[in-house]
Amino acid sequence: MTVYPVVATDTVSADAQTTDAAAAPPAVAADAGGVSVSAFDGSRVRVVLMLDIHDGMQQEFLDAYDAISDRVAAVQGHVSDQLCQAVDNPTQWLLTSEWESAEPFLAWVNSEEHLDTVEPLQDYVRDTHSLRYSVLRETTGERSPSVAAGEPLHAAPRIGSNVVRHALTFTVRSGSEEEVARVLAGYAAPDARVDDSGRLLRTSVFLHGNRVVRAVEVQGDLQSALRHVARQPAVRAVEEALNPYLEQARHLGDPQDARRFFTRAAMPAVHHATSADGADACPRRVALLYPVRPGAGPELARLLARQDAAAVHAPDNPVRSVTVFHREDLVVRLADVDGEPEQAPAFVLGLHGSADASGGSGTTGPAGIAVAERLLDTAAVGVDGPLTEERTLSLLLARARMTLVTDRRSSGP
């Protein structure tokens, strides 16, 4: 489970200073190519939640935890919890939670059910910090449980740089899109430096119809960066300016209401890959919002991840890096493309047919496109025809492509 402190620390709109600098920050350039983030590799997940409990409230917190533990244990994909108290500081607690994989955990932690379940704990918690890990190795007195079950641990780690990606999405009232774009594009950027090890690297904001997607890239710890941004006066002002236009009302002065809004808005990055050729000096950033059939969001996100992994070494692939953000039936693909996206719609959409259909870890290539046709409601956006045809892919790219509102990078150290 994840417990939030009573103060609202999730109120974010992370922007770094706008710059046209061609060179990416060293942390970004460190990617050697390949998949660096994946919620779909089947690894068990260990969540480590550090809690700071209010002085004198330890017994109340423990009683509240005991009251909800059975409810948490019944969540699909949950394996076990351990609640620990520091030996030398009675206010410092640690909650470790193991999950079958990242998918069920992400679905749970961003759900209304999760918010309702942990609500009884909030009054006793002063602050929290959450870390999430894939299990790579396990040492036990006997055989590893995963090996005994026929599910060996992964042989190699994912290779990547010190960059965390996250997105928020929400809808605004119909007819307010132009004013919302003005607000999101026009405010002063907050200080990019978080602390000695953290920095806001980039913020990209897109619109599609009345849906806003705000994607951030952070060097270092994501939670620390979001808290840093939430304290910035310019950010608080722009969030207040957005309030009259939101379809779902929020009151950021109310910690519980703010927490619910930003939990509902969260779109975690479930996949990130970079081209084996490395990033172009100044690629074009494109965001796509897919027309997903009801209930098909998780399968589509997995398919796009497989397609990207298969295309990493394709010599004609102009996509230098790609991130898939997913929440329920919302699937957003953020791609940095070398050249005009319209020149390679299949690769930009992640629906290319050049991959081996055998895949090894799932259906890709031509067979993957057949799966995509089942998952996508292309008729809903006025697209007709098989996804194997260039004309159909070009039209789908145009209909799924989001409008860029602002794209800001930090400049300098």
ABEGO torsion letter per residue (X at the ends): XBBBBABBAABBBBBBBBBABABBBAAAAABAEEBABBAAAGBBBBBBBBBBBBBGAAAAAAAAAAAAAAAAAABBGBABBBBBBBAABAABBBBBBBBABAAAAAAAAABAAAAAAAAAAAAABABBBBBBBBBABBBBABBBAAAAAGBBBBABBBBBBBBBBBBBBBBBBBGAAAAAAAAAAABBBBBABABAABBBABBBBBBBEABBBBBBBBBEBAAAAAAAAAABAAAAAAAAAAAAABABBBBAABAAAAAAAAAAABBBBABBBBBAAEBBABBBBBBBBBBBBBGAAAAAAAAAAAAAAAAAABAABABABBBBBBBEABBBBBBBBBEBAAABAAAAAGABAABBAAGGAEBBEAAAAAAAAAABBAAAAGBBEBAABAAAAAAAAAAABBBBABBBBBBEX
